[in-house]
């Protein structure tokens, strides 16, 4: 436990939530991806279903942890945070925001009359992305605030919108 505290610069016990929550979410993601692979190849409801699932979960978990640690190392100097555990919180906020905004986009595109099967993909997907964009912007700041990273995400929002040519919102 002490190694985790030192590696992620954890000074208070409640900050341990982020490494453990991050590890749990990566494990959950590895499980969901593994189950999709089983369904994709028709291996569900077979004798080998659970051994294959456990093997794939271990492989995907290892790959994702290695990838995220590589990302932490690359972004450590670019993202201005006081302690390393905050980077885990930031990654969690990005993951939750992306997932929730994508889930919200489907009923909104349905509400405006856009259906995946009835409209061309050349029309449907750009409209869906345009619907997701404002949802994502709002949710990013909201989830950032909930996870104690409001300042980081507020600055991130302003920078992103300026790069998109929408910086006039912050003048």
Secondary structure as GFF3:
##gff-version 3
##sequence-region A 1 171
A	DSSP	alpha_helix	2	7	.	.	.	ID=ss1
A	DSSP	three_ten_helix	13	15	.	.	.	ID=ss2
A	DSSP	alpha_helix	16	40	.	.	.	ID=ss3
A	DSSP	alpha_helix	49	75	.	.	.	ID=ss4
A	DSSP	alpha_helix	85	111	.	.	.	ID=ss5
A	DSSP	alpha_helix	121	146	.	.	.	ID=ss6
A	DSSP	alpha_helix	150	163	.	.	.	ID=ss7
A	DSSP	three_ten_helix	167	170	.	.	.	ID=ss8
###
